[in-house]
Amino acid sequence: MRILVDTHIYLWMLSYPEKLSQTRRYELESPANEVFFSAMSIAELMIKHSIGKIDIAFDPVEMAQKMGLEILSFTGTEAMVLRELPLHHRDPFDRMLIAQSVINRLTLMSDDSKFLQYDCKIM
């Protein structure tokens, strides 16, 4: 399985692994799966840090690599999907993750129930 982790899942992996179900932990740790972390999630973390909403006292790219996550760049093709994507979700970062999930046929791991309204695989 190819999994794209939502930003909060990444933060839970780092600091609160107990918030992840046993099934999710298994899928994240399984060598049979490819697990991706979006460049858009990194942008979200850096913007939230710069406005004082959260404190990021680590390098998210370095930590993702240490955890075995592959950084997924955001492409123009994925950006074009945003034009047609229904506005069920207004958060631009979440919309970009949905677009990446659709274009790259990735299962999106998130607890955000709004993602269920889109035509993408959710875990």
Backbone hydrogen bonds, N-H to C=O, Kabsch-Sander energy under -0.5 kcal/mol:
donor,donor_aa,acceptor,acceptor_aa,energy
3,I,1,M,-0.6
3,I,34,E,-3.2
4,L,107,T,-2.9
5,V,3,I,-0.5
5,V,36,F,-2.5
6,D,109,M,-2.4
10,Y,6,D,-2.0
11,L,7,T,-2.1
12,W,8,H,-2.3
13,M,9,I,-2.6
14,L,10,Y,-1.8
15,S,11,L,-2.8
16,Y,11,L,-0.6
16,Y,12,W,-1.4
19,K,16,Y,-2.5
20,L,17,P,-1.5
25,R,21,S,-2.6
26,Y,22,Q,-2.3
27,E,23,T,-2.5
28,L,24,R,-2.7
29,E,25,R,-2.0
30,S,26,Y,-1.5
33,N,30,S,-1.6
34,E,1,M,-2.4
35,V,33,N,-0.5
36,F,3,I,-3.7
37,F,70,E,-2.5
38,S,5,V,-0.5
39,A,72,L,-2.9
41,S,38,S,-0.6
42,I,38,S,-1.5
43,A,39,A,-2.2
44,E,40,M,-2.3
45,L,41,S,-2.5
46,M,42,I,-2.4
47,I,43,A,-2.6
48,K,44,E,-2.6
49,H,45,L,-2.2
50,S,46,M,-2.5
51,I,47,I,-1.6
52,G,49,H,-1.4
53,K,48,K,-2.3
54,I,48,K,-1.1
56,I,54,I,-0.6
57,A,55,D,-0.7
63,M,59,D,-2.6
64,A,60,P,-2.2
65,Q,61,V,-2.4
66,K,62,E,-2.3
67,M,63,M,-1.8
68,G,65,Q,-1.3
69,L,64,A,-2.9
70,E,35,V,-2.7
71,I,69,L,-0.5
72,L,37,F,-2.4
73,S,71,I,-0.6
75,T,73,S,-0.5
79,A,75,T,-2.0
80,M,76,G,-2.0
81,V,77,T,-0.8
81,V,78,E,-0.6
82,L,78,E,-0.6
82,L,79,A,-1.1
83,R,80,M,-1.0
84,E,81,V,-1.0
85,L,81,V,-1.2
88,H,86,P,-0.6
89,H,86,P,-0.6
95,R,91,D,-2.2
96,M,92,P,-1.8
97,L,93,F,-1.9
98,I,94,D,-2.2
99,A,95,R,-2.3
100,Q,96,M,-2.3
101,S,97,L,-2.5
102,V,98,I,-2.5
103,I,99,A,-2.5
104,N,100,Q,-2.4
105,R,101,S,-0.6
105,R,102,V,-0.7
106,L,101,S,-2.1
107,T,2,R,-3.2
108,L,106,L,-0.6
108,L,121,K,-3.0
109,M,4,L,-2.7
109,M,107,T,-0.6
110,S,108,L,-0.7
113,S,111,D,-0.8
115,F,112,D,-1.4
116,L,113,S,-1.3
117,Q,114,K,-1.5
118,Y,115,F,-1.8
120,C,118,Y,-1.9
123,M,108,L,-2.6
